[in-house]
Structure formats: C-alpha cells, structure tokens
Amino acid sequence: MTDRAAARAAKSALTARLSADPGVVGIGLARREDGYVLKVNLADPDAAPRVPGDVDGVRVVTEVIGVVRPA
C-alpha cells in the first residue's frame, strides 16, 4: 500500500522526468483500494511506452484523454 507522502515524492520525480514530453498532458495522484498511484494523462497512445510502470515503488497508470485546450 502506497501512502500519500510516498506518492507525492514519486510524482515530483516523474514530473521532472516527463515535463518536456509533448504527449504527456497531466500528472496527478489517484486513490485506489491499495493506496495511491500516479496517474498520467496522455494526448495520444503513442506516448504510453515512454511512461514507466512505477516510480520509486509507486505504480503508474495512464489514460489517453486527448489534447488539452483552453476553453
């Protein structure tokens, strides 16, 4: 079970790693039954292979949401 503090630390590391990737449109925390995970929102499925499956023992999940544009 991953606690919130560990997930936040892993989020910082993942954000630094993926900040320049144009296929990544958001990184956040998500609560699951077994604790917290990192959730990476993607512009398209081609970016998925560049996202690691875990960071410092915290599981990473992805979701393709498309390109984010201002309203």
Secondary structure as UniProt FT lines:
FT   HELIX           4..18
FT   TURN            19..20
FT   TURN            22..23
FT   STRAND          24..32
FT   TURN            33..34
FT   STRAND          35..42
FT   HELIX           45..50
FT   STRAND          54..55
FT   TURN            56..57
FT   STRAND          58..64
//
